[in-house]
Amino acid sequence: MGSVWQALAFGFVGLTPLGEVLTLDPRLPAGWSALELNLHHHGVAARIRIEPHAVVVVAAAPVELELRGRRVQCGRGRTELAIETRGEI
């Protein structure tokens, strides 16, 4: 089960934990409406939902992300971030 989560997180979400920052480079496959993962990063529980044109983060405490090279501070609760579409798989 863990290897399936890793394939989704590292493959489709493009998740890379770099110190205090979570780096995301999402690539949602054609035909998928969304992909949602739960994770803990430095003790902070978060849910990350990848949609075709947005990333939605729901975090228990503030978390810093890098989304396709752009640093973003996500506060506690729900944060929605627009993303550019870069071709689907």
trRosetta pair geometry for C-beta under 8 A, 3 or more apart (Angstrom, degrees):
i j d omega theta_ij theta_ji phi_ij phi_ji
1 4 5.8 -52 -157 30 38 112
1 5 6.7 37 148 -17 67 103
2 5 5.6 -53 -151 36 37 112
2 6 6.3 38 151 -19 68 105
3 6 5.4 -49 -145 38 36 114
3 7 6.4 42 153 -24 65 101
4 7 5.7 -51 -150 32 32 113
4 8 6.6 28 153 -14 63 105
5 8 5.9 -60 -152 40 31 108
5 9 5.9 23 156 -15 69 114
5 37 7.1 116 -156 -136 89 114
6 9 5.7 -57 -134 44 29 107
6 10 5.5 2 176 5 69 115
7 10 6.8 -58 -122 50 17 91
7 11 5.1 -2 178 1 57 132
7 12 7.9 46 137 -4 65 93
8 11 6.4 -53 -108 50 12 99
8 12 5.4 -33 -157 34 55 115
8 13 6.5 50 145 -10 67 103
8 35 6.4 -165 -169 -175 109 129
8 37 6.4 163 118 -78 119 122
9 12 7.8 1 -44 52 7 77
9 13 5.1 -34 -148 40 40 129
9 15 4.5 -44 170 33 85 137
9 37 5.7 111 -89 -133 90 167
9 39 7.3 99 -120 -72 135 134
10 13 7.3 1 -39 58 12 88
10 14 7.4 39 -172 -122 34 19
10 15 5.7 -82 -86 58 46 83
10 16 7.5 77 -128 -73 80 66
11 14 7.6 -41 135 -66 15 50
11 27 7.8 -84 151 61 62 108
12 26 6.8 16 152 -151 62 71
12 27 5.9 -120 -146 72 50 72
12 28 6.4 64 -174 -100 105 44
12 29 6.8 -58 -119 -22 118 87
12 35 5.6 18 123 61 137 177
12 50 7.0 -174 138 61 97 159
12 89 7.9 -97 -112 9 84 145
13 24 6.1 -65 165 -139 83 94
13 26 5.5 -29 -145 -101 41 82
13 35 6.7 -136 -67 106 88 128
13 37 6.2 -54 -56 6 153 140
13 48 6.5 79 -143 111 136 133
13 50 5.8 -156 -109 -39 76 139
14 23 7.5 -80 133 126 88 81
14 24 5.6 95 82 -172 95 48
14 25 3.2 -113 155 65 153 70
14 26 5.4 -130 19 -64 112 30
14 27 6.2 93 -44 -2 114 88
15 22 6.6 -30 -149 -172 88 98
15 23 7.2 131 -158 79 38 60
15 24 6.0 -8 -92 -101 59 69
15 37 7.8 -79 -43 71 148 158
15 39 7.8 154 -151 -50 157 167
15 48 7.8 136 -86 67 121 162
16 22 7.6 144 73 -166 45 52
16 23 4.2 -20 63 64 95 113
16 25 7.7 19 1 6 108 102
17 21 7.9 156 -160 88 49 47
17 22 5.9 -29 -105 -109 65 68
17 23 7.5 -166 -81 20 15 80
17 41 6.3 -169 -118 -130 117 109
18 21 5.1 -19 74 71 93 94
18 22 7.7 154 28 -105 73 18
18 23 5.4 43 1 -19 117 116
18 66 7.5 -13 43 20 128 133
20 42 6.5 15 -129 -45 63 158
20 64 6.1 37 131 49 95 124
21 64 5.0 -62 -107 107 77 105
21 65 6.8 124 -166 -129 80 18
21 66 5.3 44 166 -17 127 104
21 71 7.3 -62 -132 -124 136 95
22 41 5.5 -61 -63 -117 119 168
22 63 6.7 8 11 164 120 116
22 64 7.4 152 22 92 73 55
22 65 5.1 -34 72 -112 90 74
22 66 7.3 -172 90 24 43 70
23 65 7.4 139 -98 -168 26 65
23 66 4.5 -19 -110 65 74 108
24 48 7.3 -163 -99 -166 141 146
24 50 8.0 -170 -173 -89 127 110
24 55 6.4 96 122 -122 157 160
24 65 6.0 -7 4 -170 112 115
24 66 7.1 168 24 83 65 54
24 67 5.1 -11 66 -110 105 69
24 68 7.3 -45 95 -30 72 63
25 67 7.9 153 -80 -160 46 46
25 68 5.7 108 -115 -86 73 68
26 35 7.9 175 -148 54 115 120
26 50 4.4 175 -140 -136 144 131
26 55 6.4 172 -14 -82 146 112
26 83 6.6 22 51 166 118 174
27 86 7.2 -67 -104 74 85 106
27 88 7.2 144 -175 -138 74 48
27 89 5.6 79 151 -34 109 109
28 32 5.1 -134 177 79 96 117
28 34 7.5 -45 -132 -118 140 25
28 35 6.1 -169 -115 0 95 113
28 50 5.4 -178 -70 133 111 115
28 51 7.4 -11 -56 176 163 13
28 52 6.0 -114 68 -92 146 55
28 88 6.4 -44 87 -128 67 101
28 89 7.7 -153 107 18 25 97
29 32 4.8 79 65 -5 82 121
29 88 6.2 93 -164 176 25 102
29 89 4.5 -57 -108 67 71 105
30 88 4.2 121 -63 117 77 136
30 89 6.6 -142 -6 72 79 49
32 35 6.3 14 160 -47 138 94
33 51 7.1 -15 160 -137 60 80
33 52 7.4 -58 -149 -27 43 102
34 49 5.7 -5 -173 -176 120 97
34 50 6.4 155 -158 81 62 54
34 51 4.9 -21 -101 -94 93 72
35 49 7.3 164 83 -154 41 52
35 50 4.6 -4 56 53 92 106
36 47 6.4 7 -175 178 102 99
36 48 7.0 172 -149 89 55 46
36 49 4.3 -11 -102 -104 92 81
36 50 7.5 -163 -74 21 44 64
37 47 7.2 174 89 -154 40 56
37 48 5.3 -8 59 58 88 92
38 45 7.3 -8 -172 -169 96 89
38 46 7.4 167 -153 90 54 44
38 47 5.1 -27 -99 -101 72 77
39 45 7.7 167 93 -149 37 49
39 46 5.8 -18 66 65 79 87
39 47 7.9 145 20 -95 65 32
39 48 6.9 -4 18 3 112 109
40 43 6.6 0 179 -120 106 13
40 44 6.6 154 -156 71 63 37
40 45 5.4 -30 -97 -92 81 57
40 46 7.4 144 -101 18 31 75
41 44 5.6 -28 66 58 71 93
41 46 6.4 -16 16 15 104 125
41 63 6.5 83 72 -139 124 126
44 59 5.9 13 162 -168 116 107
44 60 5.7 -169 -162 58 71 94
44 61 4.7 -110 -122 52 111 101
44 62 7.9 -84 -126 73 153 35
44 63 5.4 -180 113 -78 154 110
45 59 7.2 157 91 -152 51 56
45 60 4.5 55 55 -10 89 130
46 57 6.1 -17 -169 -166 116 92
46 58 6.7 155 -158 81 62 49
46 59 4.2 -14 -105 -103 97 82
46 60 7.0 -117 -68 6 58 77
46 63 5.9 -16 -76 -17 143 165
47 57 7.4 155 79 -156 54 44
47 58 4.5 -1 52 55 101 102
47 59 7.8 -155 26 -70 59 47
48 55 6.7 -17 -166 -172 91 100
48 56 7.5 151 -158 80 42 53
48 57 5.6 -8 -105 -104 72 75
49 55 7.1 153 79 -161 54 49
49 56 4.2 -8 58 57 108 101
49 57 7.8 -159 25 -69 71 34
49 58 7.9 38 -5 -3 105 98
50 55 5.8 -16 -106 -109 60 79
51 54 4.7 6 60 58 114 82
51 55 7.3 -168 26 -79 76 31
51 56 6.9 46 -7 -9 113 102
52 85 6.6 3 171 -97 83 114
52 88 8.0 -35 -129 -82 93 124
53 82 6.4 -18 156 -150 84 76
53 83 6.2 -173 -171 59 38 73
53 85 6.4 -45 -95 -54 76 99
54 80 5.6 -7 -174 -172 130 95
54 81 6.4 146 -160 76 73 46
54 82 5.7 -44 -100 -106 79 44
54 83 6.2 165 -101 12 21 87
55 65 8.0 -157 115 151 146 163
55 67 6.1 -153 27 -122 150 136
55 80 7.5 159 82 -156 46 49
55 81 4.7 -14 59 62 93 104
55 83 5.8 70 -17 -32 94 123
56 78 6.7 -15 -172 -160 97 93
56 79 7.3 162 -156 83 50 47
56 80 5.1 -16 -104 -104 79 76
56 81 7.7 -175 -79 22 33 70
57 63 7.0 -127 167 66 140 123
57 65 6.9 -150 -64 -35 158 146
57 74 4.7 -32 90 -147 142 160
57 78 7.3 151 84 -151 50 44
57 79 4.8 -10 60 59 97 97
57 80 7.9 -175 23 -79 66 31
57 81 7.2 29 -2 -3 105 111
58 77 6.7 -47 -144 173 71 33
58 78 5.0 -16 -99 -93 84 70
58 79 7.8 177 -79 20 39 65
59 62 6.9 91 105 -117 138 12
59 63 4.7 -148 -128 1 162 120
59 74 5.7 107 6 117 137 118
59 75 7.6 176 61 109 113 30
59 76 6.1 -107 94 -124 86 43
59 77 7.2 -18 56 31 65 21
59 79 7.5 -5 10 10 105 109
60 76 6.7 -20 151 -139 24 92
61 76 5.4 -21 -123 -92 27 100
62 73 6.5 -6 -168 -177 111 94
62 74 6.6 162 -152 88 59 55
62 75 5.3 -32 -99 -129 87 42
62 76 5.9 -59 -49 -43 60 71
63 73 8.0 158 84 -158 36 52
63 74 5.0 -12 63 62 81 106
64 71 6.8 -9 -175 -166 102 93
64 72 7.3 158 -158 82 57 45
64 73 5.6 -30 -104 -104 75 63
64 74 7.4 179 -91 20 23 77
65 71 7.5 158 89 -152 47 47
65 72 4.9 -17 67 63 93 96
65 74 6.0 42 -3 -15 112 115
65 81 7.7 -118 80 -26 143 164
66 69 6.7 12 173 -109 101 10
66 70 6.8 155 -160 70 61 33
66 71 5.3 -28 -101 -92 79 60
66 72 7.3 155 -99 17 27 76
67 70 5.3 -30 67 62 78 92
67 72 5.7 4 7 6 110 129
67 81 5.7 165 -20 139 173 150
67 83 6.5 -113 166 -95 123 104
68 83 6.6 118 -1 -142 136 101
68 84 7.3 -124 100 39 169 96
68 86 8.0 166 -120 -30 141 139
72 79 7.8 158 149 149 120 142
72 81 6.0 31 -173 -107 172 140
74 79 4.0 -142 -140 28 94 156
74 81 7.8 -76 -86 -41 107 120
75 79 6.3 132 36 -64 70 118
85 88 7.5 -33 -168 -48 103 84
